[in-house]
Amino acid sequence: MAEIVNLNRFRKQAARTEAKAAADANAAKFGRTKAQKQREEAEAAKARAALDAHRRDPEPER
C-alpha cells in the first residue's frame, strides 16, 4: 500500500527549496563579505579625509 502524502506540504517544500536556491544565487551575485564592506567604508573615509585636507577655505564654524 502506498504512503499518503499531503500535496500542500509537498508544494510548500518545493517552493522553499526553489526560494533557497534563488537566495543563494543572489548572495553569490550581489553579496559582499563583512571584510569587503569594512574595507570599502575605510577607503571612502580616507578619500573624504584627503579631499577635506585639500580645501582652500575651511568651512565656517557654526
Secondary structure, DSSP 4 states (H G I P E B T S, - for coil): -PPP--HHHHHHHHHHHHHHHHHHHHHHHH---HHHHHHHHHHHHHHHHHHHHT-SSPPPP-
